[in-house]
């Protein structure tokens, strides 16, 4: 796995964690921010042919 893919997958995992934390604390604004970031990261992965496992879909 190259550095780009590794970094992208790490960013996705971190953003998912931040999203879940925002959901748990009821921070609706932060939920929207993190969800938007996650959507962008998924789009970036698709654009570069990075396959995400089921837990990241």
C-alpha distance matrix in Angstrom:
0.0 3.8 6.8 8.3 6.4 6.5 10.0 11.0 10.5 12.4 15.0 15.5 16.2 18.5 20.3 20.9 22.3 24.5 25.6 26.7 28.5 30.3 31.3 32.7 34.7 36.0 34.9 35.0 34.3 31.1 30.1 30.4 28.5 25.5 25.6 25.7 22.7 20.8 22.0 20.9 17.3 17.3 18.8 16.3 13.4 15.8 16.6 13.1 12.4 10.0 11.4 12.8 14.3 18.1 18.5 17.0 19.0
3.8 0.0 3.8 5.5 5.5 6.2 8.6 10.1 10.9 12.4 14.4 15.6 16.8 18.5 20.1 21.4 22.9 24.5 25.8 27.4 28.9 30.4 31.8 33.4 35.0 36.3 34.8 34.9 33.7 30.6 29.9 30.0 27.7 25.1 25.5 25.0 21.8 20.5 21.7 19.9 16.6 17.2 18.2 15.2 13.1 15.7 15.7 12.1 12.4 10.6 13.0 14.5 16.7 20.4 20.6 18.5 20.4
6.8 3.8 0.0 3.8 5.5 5.1 5.9 8.4 9.9 10.4 12.1 14.1 15.3 16.3 18.1 19.8 21.0 22.3 24.0 25.8 26.9 28.3 30.0 31.5 32.9 34.2 32.5 32.8 31.4 28.2 28.0 28.1 25.5 23.0 23.9 23.4 19.9 19.1 20.7 18.6 15.3 16.8 17.9 14.6 13.2 16.4 16.2 13.0 14.1 12.0 14.6 15.5 17.8 21.3 20.8 18.4 20.7
8.3 5.5 3.8 0.0 3.8 5.5 5.2 6.0 8.6 9.9 10.5 12.2 14.3 15.3 16.3 18.2 20.0 20.9 22.2 24.3 25.7 26.6 28.3 30.2 31.5 32.5 30.6 30.6 29.0 26.0 25.7 25.4 22.9 20.6 21.2 20.3 17.0 16.3 17.5 15.2 12.1 13.6 14.4 10.9 9.8 13.1 12.7 9.7 11.4 9.5 12.7 13.7 16.6 19.9 19.6 16.7 18.5
6.4 5.5 5.5 3.8 0.0 3.8 5.5 5.1 6.1 8.5 9.9 10.5 12.3 14.2 15.2 16.4 18.4 19.9 20.8 22.6 24.3 25.5 26.8 28.6 30.3 31.3 29.8 29.7 28.6 25.6 24.7 24.7 22.6 19.9 20.0 19.7 16.6 15.1 16.3 14.7 11.2 11.8 13.2 10.4 8.1 11.3 11.9 9.0 9.5 6.7 9.3 10.2 12.9 16.3 16.2 13.6 15.5
6.5 6.2 5.1 5.5 3.8 0.0 3.8 5.5 5.3 6.2 8.7 10.0 10.7 12.3 14.3 15.4 16.7 18.4 19.9 21.3 22.8 24.4 25.8 27.2 28.9 30.3 28.9 29.3 28.3 25.0 24.4 24.9 22.6 19.7 20.4 20.5 17.2 15.6 17.6 16.4 12.6 13.7 15.7 13.1 11.0 14.4 15.4 12.7 13.1 9.9 11.6 11.4 13.4 16.7 15.9 13.8 16.4
10.0 8.6 5.9 5.2 5.5 3.8 0.0 3.8 5.5 5.1 6.2 8.6 10.0 10.5 12.2 14.2 15.4 16.4 18.1 20.0 21.1 22.3 24.2 25.8 27.0 28.3 26.6 27.0 25.7 22.4 22.1 22.5 19.9 17.2 18.4 18.2 14.6 13.8 16.0 14.3 10.9 12.9 14.8 11.9 10.9 14.6 15.2 13.0 14.3 11.3 13.5 13.0 15.3 18.2 17.0 14.3 16.9
11.0 10.1 8.4 6.0 5.1 5.5 3.8 0.0 3.8 5.4 5.1 6.2 8.7 9.9 10.5 12.2 14.3 15.2 16.2 18.4 19.9 20.8 22.3 24.3 25.7 26.6 24.9 24.8 23.6 20.6 19.9 20.0 17.7 15.0 15.5 15.2 11.9 10.7 12.5 11.0 7.3 9.1 11.1 8.5 7.4 11.2 12.1 10.4 11.7 8.8 10.9 10.2 13.0 15.7 14.7 11.6 13.7
10.5 10.9 9.9 8.6 6.1 5.3 5.5 3.8 0.0 3.8 5.4 5.0 6.2 8.6 9.8 10.5 12.4 14.2 15.1 16.6 18.4 19.9 21.0 22.6 24.5 25.6 24.4 24.5 23.9 20.7 19.6 20.2 18.4 15.2 15.5 16.1 13.0 10.9 13.0 12.6 8.8 9.5 12.4 10.8 8.6 12.0 13.9 12.3 12.4 8.9 9.7 8.1 10.1 12.8 11.5 8.9 11.7
12.4 12.4 10.4 9.9 8.5 6.2 5.1 5.4 3.8 0.0 3.8 5.4 5.2 6.1 8.5 9.9 10.6 12.3 14.1 15.5 16.6 18.3 20.0 21.2 22.8 24.3 23.0 23.7 22.9 19.4 18.9 19.9 17.8 14.5 15.7 16.5 13.2 11.6 14.6 14.1 10.5 12.1 15.0 13.3 11.9 15.5 17.1 15.5 16.1 12.6 13.4 11.6 13.0 15.3 13.2 11.1 14.3
15.0 14.4 12.1 10.5 9.9 8.7 6.2 5.1 5.4 3.8 0.0 3.8 5.5 5.1 6.0 8.5 9.8 10.4 12.0 14.2 15.2 16.2 18.1 19.8 21.0 22.2 20.4 20.9 19.7 16.4 16.0 16.7 14.3 11.3 12.7 13.1 9.6 8.7 11.8 11.0 7.8 10.3 12.9 11.3 10.9 14.5 15.8 15.0 16.1 13.1 14.3 12.4 14.4 16.2 14.1 11.2 14.0
15.5 15.6 14.1 12.2 10.5 10.0 8.6 6.2 5.0 5.4 3.8 0.0 3.8 5.5 5.1 6.1 8.6 9.8 10.3 12.2 14.2 15.1 16.3 18.3 20.0 20.8 19.5 19.5 18.9 15.8 14.6 15.2 13.6 10.2 10.6 11.6 8.7 6.4 9.4 9.7 6.5 7.8 11.1 10.5 9.5 12.7 14.7 14.4 14.9 11.8 12.1 9.6 11.4 12.7 10.6 7.6 10.2
16.2 16.8 15.3 14.3 12.3 10.7 10.0 8.7 6.2 5.2 5.5 3.8 0.0 3.8 5.5 5.1 6.2 8.7 9.8 10.7 12.4 14.3 15.4 16.6 18.6 20.0 19.2 19.8 19.7 16.3 15.0 16.6 15.2 11.5 12.3 14.2 11.5 9.2 12.5 13.3 10.3 11.1 14.7 14.2 12.8 15.8 18.2 17.5 17.6 14.1 13.9 10.8 11.5 12.5 9.6 7.8 11.3
18.5 18.5 16.3 15.3 14.2 12.3 10.5 9.9 8.6 6.1 5.1 5.5 3.8 0.0 3.8 5.5 5.1 6.2 8.6 10.0 10.6 12.3 14.3 15.4 16.7 18.3 17.1 18.1 17.6 14.0 13.6 15.3 13.4 9.9 11.9 13.6 10.7 9.5 13.2 13.6 11.1 13.0 16.1 15.5 14.9 18.1 20.0 19.5 20.2 16.9 17.1 14.4 15.2 16.1 13.1 11.2 14.4
20.3 20.1 18.1 16.3 15.2 14.3 12.2 10.5 9.8 8.5 6.0 5.1 5.5 3.8 0.0 3.8 5.3 5.0 6.0 8.6 9.7 10.3 12.1 14.1 15.3 16.2 14.7 15.1 14.5 11.1 10.3 11.7 9.9 6.3 8.1 9.9 7.2 6.2 10.0 10.7 9.0 10.9 13.9 13.9 13.9 16.7 18.5 18.8 19.6 16.7 17.0 14.2 15.5 15.8 13.0 10.6 13.0
20.9 21.4 19.8 18.2 16.4 15.4 14.2 12.2 10.5 9.9 8.5 6.1 5.1 5.5 3.8 0.0 3.8 5.5 5.0 6.2 8.6 9.8 10.5 12.3 14.3 15.2 14.6 14.9 15.2 12.0 10.2 12.1 11.5 7.7 8.2 11.0 9.4 7.0 10.4 12.3 10.5 11.2 14.6 15.3 14.6 17.0 19.5 19.8 20.0 16.9 16.3 13.0 13.5 13.2 9.9 8.3 10.7
22.3 22.9 21.0 20.0 18.4 16.7 15.4 14.3 12.4 10.6 9.8 8.6 6.2 5.1 5.3 3.8 0.0 3.8 5.4 5.2 6.2 8.7 9.9 10.6 12.5 14.3 13.8 15.1 15.6 12.2 11.0 13.7 12.9 9.3 10.9 13.8 12.0 10.4 14.0 15.6 13.8 14.8 18.2 18.5 17.9 20.5 22.9 22.9 23.1 19.9 19.3 15.9 15.9 15.7 12.1 11.2 14.1
24.5 24.5 22.3 20.9 19.9 18.4 16.4 15.2 14.2 12.3 10.4 9.8 8.7 6.2 5.0 5.5 3.8 0.0 3.8 5.5 5.1 6.2 8.6 9.8 10.6 12.2 10.9 12.4 12.4 8.7 8.4 11.2 9.9 6.8 9.4 11.9 10.4 9.9 13.5 14.8 13.7 15.4 18.3 18.6 18.8 21.4 23.3 23.7 24.4 21.5 21.4 18.3 18.8 18.5 15.1 13.7 16.1
25.6 25.8 24.0 22.2 20.8 19.9 18.1 16.2 15.1 14.1 12.0 10.3 9.8 8.6 6.0 5.0 5.4 3.8 0.0 3.8 5.4 5.1 6.2 8.6 10.0 10.5 9.6 10.1 10.6 7.6 5.7 8.5 8.4 5.3 6.6 9.9 9.4 8.5 11.5 13.6 13.1 14.1 17.0 18.0 18.2 20.3 22.5 23.4 23.9 21.2 20.8 17.5 18.0 17.1 14.0 12.5 14.1
26.7 27.4 25.8 24.3 22.6 21.3 20.0 18.4 16.6 15.5 14.2 12.2 10.7 10.0 8.6 6.2 5.2 5.5 3.8 0.0 3.8 5.4 5.0 6.1 8.7 9.8 10.3 11.3 12.9 10.2 8.1 11.4 12.0 9.0 9.7 13.3 13.0 11.5 14.4 16.8 16.0 16.5 19.7 20.9 20.5 22.5 25.0 25.7 25.8 22.9 21.9 18.4 18.1 16.8 13.3 12.9 14.7
28.5 28.9 26.9 25.7 24.3 22.8 21.1 19.9 18.4 16.6 15.2 14.2 12.4 10.6 9.7 8.6 6.2 5.1 5.4 3.8 0.0 3.8 5.4 5.1 6.3 8.6 8.7 11.0 12.3 9.3 8.6 12.3 12.4 10.0 11.8 15.0 14.4 13.8 16.9 18.8 18.1 19.2 22.2 23.1 23.0 25.3 27.5 28.1 28.5 25.5 24.9 21.4 21.3 20.2 16.6 16.2 18.3
30.3 30.4 28.3 26.6 25.5 24.4 22.3 20.8 19.9 18.3 16.2 15.1 14.3 12.3 10.3 9.8 8.7 6.2 5.1 5.4 3.8 0.0 3.8 5.5 5.2 6.1 5.2 7.3 8.6 5.9 5.4 9.2 9.6 8.2 10.0 12.9 13.1 13.1 15.8 17.7 17.8 19.0 21.6 22.7 23.2 25.2 27.2 28.2 28.9 26.3 25.9 22.6 22.9 21.7 18.4 17.4 18.9
31.3 31.8 30.0 28.3 26.8 25.8 24.2 22.3 21.0 20.0 18.1 16.3 15.4 14.3 12.1 10.5 9.9 8.6 6.2 5.0 5.4 3.8 0.0 3.8 5.5 5.1 6.3 7.2 9.8 8.3 6.1 9.7 11.4 9.9 10.3 13.7 14.6 13.9 16.0 18.6 18.8 19.3 21.9 23.6 23.8 25.4 27.8 29.0 29.3 26.7 25.8 22.4 22.2 20.5 17.3 16.9 17.9
32.7 33.4 31.5 30.2 28.6 27.2 25.8 24.3 22.6 21.2 19.8 18.3 16.6 15.4 14.1 12.3 10.6 9.8 8.6 6.1 5.1 5.5 3.8 0.0 3.8 5.5 7.9 10.0 12.7 11.0 9.6 13.3 14.6 13.0 13.8 17.3 17.7 16.9 19.4 21.9 21.7 22.2 25.1 26.5 26.4 28.3 30.7 31.7 31.8 29.0 27.9 24.3 23.8 22.0 18.6 18.7 20.2
34.7 35.0 32.9 31.5 30.3 28.9 27.0 25.7 24.5 22.8 21.0 20.0 18.6 16.7 15.3 14.3 12.5 10.6 10.0 8.7 6.3 5.2 5.5 3.8 0.0 3.8 5.6 8.7 11.1 9.7 9.6 13.2 14.2 13.3 14.8 17.8 18.3 18.2 20.7 22.9 23.0 24.0 26.6 27.9 28.2 30.2 32.3 33.4 33.9 31.1 30.4 27.0 26.8 25.2 21.8 21.5 23.0
36.0 36.3 34.2 32.5 31.3 30.3 28.3 26.6 25.6 24.3 22.2 20.8 20.0 18.3 16.2 15.2 14.3 12.2 10.5 9.8 8.6 6.1 5.1 5.5 3.8 0.0 3.8 5.8 8.9 8.8 8.1 11.2 13.1 12.9 13.8 16.6 17.8 17.9 19.8 22.2 22.8 23.6 25.9 27.6 28.2 29.8 31.9 33.3 33.8 31.4 30.7 27.3 27.3 25.5 22.4 21.9 22.8
34.9 34.8 32.5 30.6 29.8 28.9 26.6 24.9 24.4 23.0 20.4 19.5 19.2 17.1 14.7 14.6 13.8 10.9 9.6 10.3 8.7 5.2 6.3 7.9 5.6 3.8 0.0 3.8 5.6 5.4 6.2 8.9 10.1 10.6 12.1 14.3 15.4 16.2 18.2 20.0 21.0 22.3 24.2 25.6 26.7 28.4 30.1 31.6 32.5 30.2 30.0 26.8 27.3 25.9 22.9 21.8 22.7
35.0 34.9 32.8 30.6 29.7 29.3 27.0 24.8 24.5 23.7 20.9 19.5 19.8 18.1 15.1 14.9 15.1 12.4 10.1 11.3 11.0 7.3 7.2 10.0 8.7 5.8 3.8 0.0 3.8 5.5 5.0 6.4 8.8 10.0 10.5 12.3 14.3 15.2 16.4 18.5 19.9 20.9 22.5 24.3 25.6 26.9 28.5 30.4 31.3 29.4 29.1 26.1 26.8 25.2 22.6 21.2 21.5
34.3 33.7 31.4 29.0 28.6 28.3 25.7 23.6 23.9 22.9 19.7 18.9 19.7 17.6 14.5 15.2 15.6 12.4 10.6 12.9 12.3 8.6 9.8 12.7 11.1 8.9 5.6 3.8 0.0 3.8 5.4 5.2 6.4 8.8 10.0 10.8 12.6 14.3 15.5 16.8 18.6 20.1 21.3 22.8 24.5 26.0 27.2 29.1 30.4 28.6 28.8 26.2 27.3 26.2 23.7 21.7 22.1
31.1 30.6 28.2 26.0 25.6 25.0 22.4 20.6 20.7 19.4 16.4 15.8 16.3 14.0 11.1 12.0 12.2 8.7 7.6 10.2 9.3 5.9 8.3 11.0 9.7 8.8 5.4 5.5 3.8 0.0 3.8 5.3 4.9 6.0 8.3 9.7 10.4 12.0 14.0 15.2 16.3 18.1 19.8 20.9 22.3 24.2 25.5 27.0 28.3 26.2 26.4 23.6 24.8 24.0 21.1 19.2 20.1
30.1 29.9 28.0 25.7 24.7 24.4 22.1 19.9 19.6 18.9 16.0 14.6 15.0 13.6 10.3 10.2 11.0 8.4 5.7 8.1 8.6 5.4 6.1 9.6 9.6 8.1 6.2 5.0 5.4 3.8 0.0 3.8 5.5 5.3 5.9 8.4 9.9 10.4 12.0 14.1 15.2 16.2 18.1 19.8 20.8 22.3 24.1 25.7 26.6 24.5 24.3 21.4 22.2 21.0 18.3 16.6 17.2
30.4 30.0 28.1 25.4 24.7 24.9 22.5 20.0 20.2 19.9 16.7 15.2 16.6 15.3 11.7 12.1 13.7 11.2 8.5 11.4 12.3 9.2 9.7 13.3 13.2 11.2 8.9 6.4 5.2 5.3 3.8 0.0 3.8 5.6 5.1 6.1 8.6 9.8 10.4 12.3 14.2 15.3 16.4 18.3 19.9 21.0 22.4 24.4 25.6 24.0 24.1 21.5 22.9 21.8 19.7 17.4 17.4
28.5 27.7 25.5 22.9 22.6 22.6 19.9 17.7 18.4 17.8 14.3 13.6 15.2 13.4 9.9 11.5 12.9 9.9 8.4 12.0 12.4 9.6 11.4 14.6 14.2 13.1 10.1 8.8 6.4 4.9 5.5 3.8 0.0 3.8 5.5 5.2 6.3 8.7 10.0 10.7 12.4 14.4 15.5 16.6 18.5 20.2 21.1 22.8 24.4 22.7 23.3 21.0 22.8 22.3 20.0 17.3 17.8
25.5 25.1 23.0 20.6 19.9 19.7 17.2 15.0 15.2 14.5 11.3 10.2 11.5 9.9 6.3 7.7 9.3 6.8 5.3 9.0 10.0 8.2 9.9 13.0 13.3 12.9 10.6 10.0 8.8 6.0 5.3 5.6 3.8 0.0 3.8 5.4 5.0 6.1 8.6 9.8 10.4 12.2 14.1 15.1 16.3 18.3 19.8 21.1 22.3 20.2 20.5 17.9 19.4 19.0 16.5 14.0 14.9
25.6 25.5 23.9 21.2 20.0 20.4 18.4 15.5 15.5 15.7 12.7 10.6 12.3 11.9 8.1 8.2 10.9 9.4 6.6 9.7 11.8 10.0 10.3 13.8 14.8 13.8 12.1 10.5 10.0 8.3 5.9 5.1 5.5 3.8 0.0 3.8 5.4 5.0 6.1 8.6 9.8 10.5 12.2 14.1 15.2 16.5 18.2 20.0 20.9 19.1 19.0 16.4 17.9 17.0 15.0 12.4 12.5
25.7 25.0 23.4 20.3 19.7 20.5 18.2 15.2 16.1 16.5 13.1 11.6 14.2 13.6 9.9 11.0 13.8 11.9 9.9 13.3 15.0 12.9 13.7 17.3 17.8 16.6 14.3 12.3 10.8 9.7 8.4 6.1 5.2 5.4 3.8 0.0 3.8 5.4 5.1 6.2 8.7 9.9 10.6 12.3 14.3 15.4 16.4 18.5 20.0 18.7 19.2 17.3 19.4 19.0 17.5 14.4 14.1
22.7 21.8 19.9 17.0 16.6 17.2 14.6 11.9 13.0 13.2 9.6 8.7 11.5 10.7 7.2 9.4 12.0 10.4 9.4 13.0 14.4 13.1 14.6 17.7 18.3 17.8 15.4 14.3 12.6 10.4 9.9 8.6 6.3 5.0 5.4 3.8 0.0 3.8 5.5 5.1 6.2 8.7 9.8 10.5 12.3 14.3 15.2 16.6 18.3 16.6 17.6 15.7 18.1 18.3 16.6 13.2 13.8
20.8 20.5 19.1 16.3 15.1 15.6 13.8 10.7 10.9 11.6 8.7 6.4 9.2 9.5 6.2 7.0 10.4 9.9 8.5 11.5 13.8 13.1 13.9 16.9 18.2 17.9 16.2 15.2 14.3 12.0 10.4 9.8 8.7 6.1 5.0 5.4 3.8 0.0 3.8 5.4 5.0 6.2 8.6 9.7 10.5 12.3 14.1 15.4 16.3 14.3 14.6 12.4 14.5 14.5 12.8 9.5 10.1
22.0 21.7 20.7 17.5 16.3 17.6 16.0 12.5 13.0 14.6 11.8 9.4 12.5 13.2 10.0 10.4 14.0 13.5 11.5 14.4 16.9 15.8 16.0 19.4 20.7 19.8 18.2 16.4 15.5 14.0 12.0 10.4 10.0 8.6 6.1 5.1 5.5 3.8 0.0 3.8 5.5 5.1 6.2 8.6 9.9 10.6 12.3 14.4 15.3 14.1 14.4 12.7 15.1 15.0 14.1 10.7 9.9
20.9 19.9 18.6 15.2 14.7 16.4 14.3 11.0 12.6 14.1 11.0 9.7 13.3 13.6 10.7 12.3 15.6 14.8 13.6 16.8 18.8 17.7 18.6 21.9 22.9 22.2 20.0 18.5 16.8 15.2 14.1 12.3 10.7 9.8 8.6 6.2 5.1 5.4 3.8 0.0 3.8 5.5 5.0 6.1 8.6 9.9 10.4 12.4 14.2 13.3 14.6 13.6 16.6 17.3 16.6 12.8 12.5
17.3 16.6 15.3 12.1 11.2 12.6 10.9 7.3 8.8 10.5 7.8 6.5 10.3 11.1 9.0 10.5 13.8 13.7 13.1 16.0 18.1 17.8 18.8 21.7 23.0 22.8 21.0 19.9 18.6 16.3 15.2 14.2 12.4 10.4 9.8 8.7 6.2 5.0 5.5 3.8 0.0 3.8 5.4 5.0 6.1 8.6 9.7 10.7 12.2 10.5 11.9 10.7 13.8 15.1 14.2 10.4 11.0
17.3 17.2 16.8 13.6 11.8 13.7 12.9 9.1 9.5 12.1 10.3 7.8 11.1 13.0 10.9 11.2 14.8 15.4 14.1 16.5 19.2 19.0 19.3 22.2 24.0 23.6 22.3 20.9 20.1 18.1 16.2 15.3 14.4 12.2 10.5 9.9 8.7 6.2 5.1 5.5 3.8 0.0 3.8 5.4 5.0 6.2 8.6 10.0 10.4 8.9 9.4 8.3 11.4 12.3 12.2 8.4 7.9
18.8 18.2 17.9 14.4 13.2 15.7 14.8 11.1 12.4 15.0 12.9 11.1 14.7 16.1 13.9 14.6 18.2 18.3 17.0 19.7 22.2 21.6 21.9 25.1 26.6 25.9 24.2 22.5 21.3 19.8 18.1 16.4 15.5 14.1 12.2 10.6 9.8 8.6 6.2 5.0 5.4 3.8 0.0 3.8 5.4 5.1 6.1 8.7 9.9 9.8 11.0 11.0 14.3 15.3 15.7 12.0 10.9
16.3 15.2 14.6 10.9 10.4 13.1 11.9 8.5 10.8 13.3 11.3 10.5 14.2 15.5 13.9 15.3 18.5 18.6 18.0 20.9 23.1 22.7 23.6 26.5 27.9 27.6 25.6 24.3 22.8 20.9 19.8 18.3 16.6 15.1 14.1 12.3 10.5 9.7 8.6 6.1 5.0 5.4 3.8 0.0 3.8 5.5 5.1 6.3 8.6 8.3 10.7 11.3 14.9 16.7 16.9 13.2 12.9
13.4 13.1 13.2 9.8 8.1 11.0 10.9 7.4 8.6 11.9 10.9 9.5 12.8 14.9 13.9 14.6 17.9 18.8 18.2 20.5 23.0 23.2 23.8 26.4 28.2 28.2 26.7 25.6 24.5 22.3 20.8 19.9 18.5 16.3 15.2 14.3 12.3 10.5 9.9 8.6 6.1 5.0 5.4 3.8 0.0 3.8 5.5 5.3 6.1 4.8 7.0 7.8 11.5 13.8 14.3 10.8 10.8
15.8 15.7 16.4 13.1 11.3 14.4 14.6 11.2 12.0 15.5 14.5 12.7 15.8 18.1 16.7 17.0 20.5 21.4 20.3 22.5 25.3 25.2 25.4 28.3 30.2 29.8 28.4 26.9 26.0 24.2 22.3 21.0 20.2 18.3 16.5 15.4 14.3 12.3 10.6 9.9 8.6 6.2 5.1 5.5 3.8 0.0 3.8 5.4 5.1 5.9 7.2 8.7 12.2 13.9 15.3 12.1 10.9
16.6 15.7 16.2 12.7 11.9 15.4 15.2 12.1 13.9 17.1 15.8 14.7 18.2 20.0 18.5 19.5 22.9 23.3 22.5 25.0 27.5 27.2 27.8 30.7 32.3 31.9 30.1 28.5 27.2 25.5 24.1 22.4 21.1 19.8 18.2 16.4 15.2 14.1 12.3 10.4 9.7 8.6 6.1 5.1 5.5 3.8 0.0 3.8 5.7 7.7 10.2 12.1 15.8 17.7 18.9 15.5 14.5
13.1 12.1 13.0 9.7 9.0 12.7 13.0 10.4 12.3 15.5 15.0 14.4 17.5 19.5 18.8 19.8 22.9 23.7 23.4 25.7 28.1 28.2 29.0 31.7 33.4 33.3 31.6 30.4 29.1 27.0 25.7 24.4 22.8 21.1 20.0 18.5 16.6 15.4 14.4 12.4 10.7 10.0 8.7 6.3 5.3 5.4 3.8 0.0 3.8 5.6 8.9 11.4 15.1 17.7 18.9 15.6 15.4
12.4 12.4 14.1 11.4 9.5 13.1 14.3 11.7 12.4 16.1 16.1 14.9 17.6 20.2 19.6 20.0 23.1 24.4 23.9 25.8 28.5 28.9 29.3 31.8 33.9 33.8 32.5 31.3 30.4 28.3 26.6 25.6 24.4 22.3 20.9 20.0 18.3 16.3 15.3 14.2 12.2 10.4 9.9 8.6 6.1 5.1 5.7 3.8 0.0 3.8 6.1 9.3 12.7 15.3 17.1 14.4 13.8
10.0 10.6 12.0 9.5 6.7 9.9 11.3 8.8 8.9 12.6 13.1 11.8 14.1 16.9 16.7 16.9 19.9 21.5 21.2 22.9 25.5 26.3 26.7 29.0 31.1 31.4 30.2 29.4 28.6 26.2 24.5 24.0 22.7 20.2 19.1 18.7 16.6 14.3 14.1 13.3 10.5 8.9 9.8 8.3 4.8 5.9 7.7 5.6 3.8 0.0 3.8 6.4 9.8 12.9 14.2 11.5 11.7
11.4 13.0 14.6 12.7 9.3 11.6 13.5 10.9 9.7 13.4 14.3 12.1 13.9 17.1 17.0 16.3 19.3 21.4 20.8 21.9 24.9 25.9 25.8 27.9 30.4 30.7 30.0 29.1 28.8 26.4 24.3 24.1 23.3 20.5 19.0 19.2 17.6 14.6 14.4 14.6 11.9 9.4 11.0 10.7 7.0 7.2 10.2 8.9 6.1 3.8 0.0 3.8 6.6 9.6 11.5 9.4 9.4
12.8 14.5 15.5 13.7 10.2 11.4 13.0 10.2 8.1 11.6 12.4 9.6 10.8 14.4 14.2 13.0 15.9 18.3 17.5 18.4 21.4 22.6 22.4 24.3 27.0 27.3 26.8 26.1 26.2 23.6 21.4 21.5 21.0 17.9 16.4 17.3 15.7 12.4 12.7 13.6 10.7 8.3 11.0 11.3 7.8 8.7 12.1 11.4 9.3 6.4 3.8 0.0 3.8 6.6 7.9 5.7 6.4
14.3 16.7 17.8 16.6 12.9 13.4 15.3 13.0 10.1 13.0 14.4 11.4 11.5 15.2 15.5 13.5 15.9 18.8 18.0 18.1 21.3 22.9 22.2 23.8 26.8 27.3 27.3 26.8 27.3 24.8 22.2 22.9 22.8 19.4 17.9 19.4 18.1 14.5 15.1 16.6 13.8 11.4 14.3 14.9 11.5 12.2 15.8 15.1 12.7 9.8 6.6 3.8 0.0 3.8 5.6 5.6 6.6
18.1 20.4 21.3 19.9 16.3 16.7 18.2 15.7 12.8 15.3 16.2 12.7 12.5 16.1 15.8 13.2 15.7 18.5 17.1 16.8 20.2 21.7 20.5 22.0 25.2 25.5 25.9 25.2 26.2 24.0 21.0 21.8 22.3 19.0 17.0 19.0 18.3 14.5 15.0 17.3 15.1 12.3 15.3 16.7 13.8 13.9 17.7 17.7 15.3 12.9 9.6 6.6 3.8 0.0 3.8 5.4 5.2
18.5 20.6 20.8 19.6 16.2 15.9 17.0 14.7 11.5 13.2 14.1 10.6 9.6 13.1 13.0 9.9 12.1 15.1 14.0 13.3 16.6 18.4 17.3 18.6 21.8 22.4 22.9 22.6 23.7 21.1 18.3 19.7 20.0 16.5 15.0 17.5 16.6 12.8 14.1 16.6 14.2 12.2 15.7 16.9 14.3 15.3 18.9 18.9 17.1 14.2 11.5 7.9 5.6 3.8 0.0 3.8 5.8
17.0 18.5 18.4 16.7 13.6 13.8 14.3 11.6 8.9 11.1 11.2 7.6 7.8 11.2 10.6 8.3 11.2 13.7 12.5 12.9 16.2 17.4 16.9 18.7 21.5 21.9 21.8 21.2 21.7 19.2 16.6 17.4 17.3 14.0 12.4 14.4 13.2 9.5 10.7 12.8 10.4 8.4 12.0 13.2 10.8 12.1 15.5 15.6 14.4 11.5 9.4 5.7 5.6 5.4 3.8 0.0 3.8
19.0 20.4 20.7 18.5 15.5 16.4 16.9 13.7 11.7 14.3 14.0 10.2 11.3 14.4 13.0 10.7 14.1 16.1 14.1 14.7 18.3 18.9 17.9 20.2 23.0 22.8 22.7 21.5 22.1 20.1 17.2 17.4 17.8 14.9 12.5 14.1 13.8 10.1 9.9 12.5 11.0 7.9 10.9 12.9 10.8 10.9 14.5 15.4 13.8 11.7 9.4 6.4 6.6 5.2 5.8 3.8 0.0
